[in-house]
Amino acid sequence: MKQLKRNIILGVMAVNIFLAGMLFGTQLSMSQAQEQAQITLPPEAQAAFEPLFQAYNMIDSQYVSDVEIDVLVDGAIRGMVEALDDPYSNYVDPEFFPFVNNDLSGEIEGIGVVITETEDGNEIEIVNVLEGTPAEAAGLQPGDVFVIVNGENVYGLTYLELAARVRGRAGTTVNITMRRGQELIDFVVERARIEIPNVEYEILEGDIGYISMAQFSSLSRQQVDEALAAIHIDTLNGLIFDLRGNPGGYLSAAVQIGGLFLEEGTLLIEDFGDGTTEEFIIRDQQVFQVDQNGNETLYMSDVTPLNVDIPIVVLVDEFSASASELVAGAWQDNGVVTLIGNTTFGKGTVQTQSQLINGGGIRLTIARWLTPNGNWISEQGITPDILVTLPDNYDIEQYGDIQLKAALEYLMQETVEME
Amino acid sequence: MYPQNKQRQTANVTPAQLGIIVALVFIIGFVLGNQITNIQAQTNVTLPPEFQPLQEAYNTIQDQYIEDVAIDVLVDGAITGMVEALDDQFSAYMPPEIYQDFNISMSGDMEGIGATITTDDETGEMYIVDVLPNTPAEAAGVQPGDVFVAVNGESVEDWDQTQLVTNVRGPAGTVVNITFRRGDDLIELSITRDRFEIPNVEYEVLEDDIGYISMYDFSERSRAQLDEALNILDVNNLNGLIFDLRGNPGGLLTSAIEIGSAFIEEGPILYERFSDGSEITFSADGSYAGIEVPIVVLVNQGSASASELIAGALQDTGVATIIGDVTFGKGSVQTVLGLSNGGGLRITVARWLTPNRNSIDGKGVVPDIRVPIPEDFDYQRDGDIQLQAAVEFLSQTEAAID
């Protein structure tokens, strides 16, 4: 039982930083941009952009073939964002932007595979095929590498660009050529609505509750509340909250989940790199943003705490990233939970997503976030209170989940001491 | 004697040389049409409204991105991305630091250490393919096969070939410290950079009084060097001429026409066809060299662009017999524009057709006598079989004439 679930999570986690490993801040819309009738460069930038204009004019007048201007504009924006040299900032063109945005809604329309970029970054492979999905029915397998999607060679595409091409409305089909070993295999897959597994729960031995969460979506807090009610948390001796393999999600979802175990105190500090900061403080079931000058604004209300006095263990591992690290750091610094597992991934930045007037969109890293104690966990991750690492090539099916066992043992002792 | 013992065995395609040929095709493997123009004075350039999303993206980055980014970096990125969107391997944007090097290499003179390099496709390692004679690299003992490990104390692991070249090159008189891996050893060499001439035309007389001239690219000096070689060989008193364009990746269109005019007395050498359907005919310029002996042109997969233009023209006009392997297959013309930031843009502006109006793009020139290199070819054992075929052909032709 448990093992099976862990496998799924392991699959989803391999996607980690790539598919959904973002901490999304505010979602910006196009309204702001559209209000301006004419978008122009600031005067100081106009001279610097002259070479681009020259290059465009030359291509327009002399290039041997006709090229759509939109293709050139997309290329220019993509190149400009790539020049930031930040793996978390990228551009998605108008054709595909509508499809990239729904990873975190809890549901997507697609084929039901979890993907990752290969080590050299030029190819995308399947790391997991979700159960009961079109991908499983079609016979796609983990390790299959995408070669052609609907007639287009996908070598060199980012995971976002590939995902956007594979996804589409339920009922439509996508033609995919995969490489499996030395073979090329053609698949025709009919897309369907895919529910992304998120919160799972059960009651373990010793009346210890167990809840795992696969990502931070807008539904997460509600699903966790439902899980807490279903296991009757008020009758239990302890709770294990499993964030292993959880790659992150929305900042707002992290704040909602953070407030579950932290009734009062600082959740995080956002640092925008230009001297401005926002400290997120929770009190009286409300979350406030306090800027560097002490100005306070309400960020969110009705953030209710758990209100059950039992010991809590949060499980993390090297694939717990972004929003997972944010809540783990907030709880650890405030001393409200015990962290057990492996050192976390180490992604300490916040992204935002903006739609441009052409319908394309850019994701940009806009801030660092710091834990309440002011630590930036980028690259170093969060070190658990009790470090339990799995040996290399550890076979969890054969030897069992030693991190979960350690959490159970810890809670049994706590419970005994409390009694 | 075949020229097997020459210092540079460029006439012989060995696997290693195939590596460099591929590299060269991408570095300078194009026919440059119009001479380089530089935009100097700025007329008020404005972008069409379709570029507003780009400006919006720029404003968003400046407004929100966590780091300050130099505007030049963003502009370089935008131009690179726009040119990549053409999906044409022969069109490219060269940022200012790269464009300077490009200008240097087209002039035929270079300051550096005098070695050619390539990247191993599988390992990504960059290594020496060839050490040019009378250069600092040769004096310091650099050898083909040496793998770059570090340059001036910096690991080259994350560099691409362009970054490596940029770091190794430099003004004459300055020193570059390079760590190479040779076998299992690490070797550190301090090399004083110098100015040297990129070798272009080499020549000699082979057995049976057959003249041999090889040309490595098409530069401004090529025709003068060809004329000098023809004079010194006294070609019309020999029994034949082998003109070796194997591994020659191309160069300037003007140079190709000058070279073509040496072999073709009159008539078209090529047609250029532009995107609007218009054509320009380039004919022999009247500088015919008057070669009266049978001519063989040697080509292979590394003969690209201007080399194919010459091979195609000499084949269509019946001036020479083409021997070797099918050529690279690049039938387009590029032009280079210097931009106001000191960078340069190279774009494909036309396709060219042979005198019989054939486009060799994607196909290559098929030799009259095909001599492909077999898979189990061993140069040490088998020698230069394409050159041997050329010599045999000319010896027979000569016998037939006698």
Interface residues (C-beta under 8 A of the other chain):
Chain A: A33 Q38 I39 T40 L41 P42 A45 A48 F49 E50 P51 L52 F53 Q54 A55 Y56 N57 M58 I59 Q62 Y63 V64 S65 D66 V67 I69 D70 V71 L72 V73 D74 G75 A76 I77 R78 G79 M80 V81 E82 A83 L84 S89 Y91 F272 G273 T349 T352 S354 L356 I357 N358 G360 I362 L364 T365 I366 A367 R368
Chain B: I39 Q42 V45 T46 L47 P48 E50 F51 Q52 P53 L54 Q55 E56 A57 Y58 N59 T60 I61 Q62 Q64 Y65 I66 E67 V69 I71 D72 V73 L74 V75 D76 G77 A78 I79 T80 G81 M82 V83 E84 A85 L86 S91 Y93 F274 S275 S332 T335 L337 L339 S340 N341 G343 L345 I347 T348 V349 A350 R351
